[in-house]
Amino acid sequence: MLASILNVVHVAVCLFLILVVLVQQSKGGGLSGSLGGSAQQVFGGRSSANFMTRLTGIMATLFMLTSLTLAYLSSAGDREMKSFDVLQQDR
């Protein structure tokens, strides 16, 4: 059940991270420039760069944490099988 909830959170973070990266204005203008600059108006101009950079960092950190947690949870079965094999060899 925890893995299912974490999978849903992970997918949501992935999609939001993609959105944040695409909307963010890069040195070349990025996707936000091709959309008519509407992202700058929505997020407030000059301070939007700092906000978007922080939001990207937060989303990337959440993505890494959920990835590591899912990897740990998925390897739980491997750890159980390894301990079972060790017990079988001791007999």
N, C-alpha and C positions, 0 to 999 in steps of 0.2 A: 504494500500500500504506500509506504514511504517512497519507494522507487517510482511509482506511478505519479505521485504528486510532484516529485522532483523532476520527472521527465516533462511534465506540463510547464513547470516553472522554467526549466531549461529552454524549451522551445520558445516560450514567451520572451525570455531574455535575449535569445538569438535573434528573433524577429525585431525586437526593439533596438538591439545593437546595430543591425543592418540599417534600420531606418535612421538612427542617429548619425551613423557614418555617412550615409547618402545625403542627408540634409545639411551636414556641416560644410561650411565654405572653406575650400582649400586655397592655396596660393593661385591656382589656375581657375578659380571660380566654382569648381565642383558642380554637382547636380543642382544645388540651390540657385546657381546663376542661370542655369538653363530653364529653370522653372519661373523665371521672371523676378527673382529676388524676393519672393513672398515669404521665404523663411526668415529673412532679415527683419521684415516688418512684424512678423509674429513674435519673434524672440527678442526684439528690441535693439537692433543695430549693433553697435560696437561691443557692448558687453555680452552679446550672444556668443562670441568666440570663446570667451572664458567659460560660459555656462555649458556650451556644447562640448568643449574639451573635458570639463569635469564630468559631464554626463557620460561621455564616451569611456572615460577611465573607470567610472563606477560600473557601467554595464560590462566592460571587459573583465573587471574583477569578479563580478557576479557570475559571468560566463565561465571563468576559470574555476571558481569554487564549486559551481554545480557540476562541471565536467569531472573534477577530481572526486567529488562525492559520489557521482554515478559510477565512476570507474571502481572506486573502493567497494561500493555496494554490489557491483556485478562480479567482483572477484571473491566475494564471500563464499560462494559455492566451491570455488577452487581451493580455498583454505580449508573448508570442511572435508573435501575429498582427500587432500594431502594428509590431514590428521588421521583420517580413516585408514589410508594406506599405511601410515606409520604404525597404527594400532594392529593392523593385519599382519605386518611383518614381524612384530614383536611376539606374536603367538607361536 
